[in-house]
Amino acid sequence: MDLFGNIKKGVIKMYKPNQLYGDFFKIPFLDISNYELDKNITKLIPKNIAEKYKIIAIDKFAQILTIGITEKRNKNIIPILEEQLKYKIIPFLISLTDWTNIIQTVYIN
């Protein structure tokens, strides 16, 4: 049986490209398309930083801030944010589509 036949039968699971990217770079992928985000948490990251690095604050607990990033190369902003915001930051890979949808709803002028 070929690859597509195995995928159809469920023998091989079909991954979304973002999940494969996250697996490859050892960044867990998080599908936030159905999350209700707290705008007060999301706005912890200023709009200009969120747009420049394609990142978004997702949740916080005590002094831990979970963020979504759309590309591994954007991880270089994490130490700077940790120092400025005084949170330990845990990154998750998110889709560009989810990021775009959140930016459009949270940072309304």
Buried (B, 14 or more C-beta within 10 A) or exposed (E): EEEEEEEEEEEEEEEEEBBEBBEEEEBEBBEBEEBEBBEEBBBBBEEEEBEEBBBBBBBBEEEEBBBBBBBBEBBEBBEEBBEEBEBEBBBBBBBEEBBEEBBEEBBEE
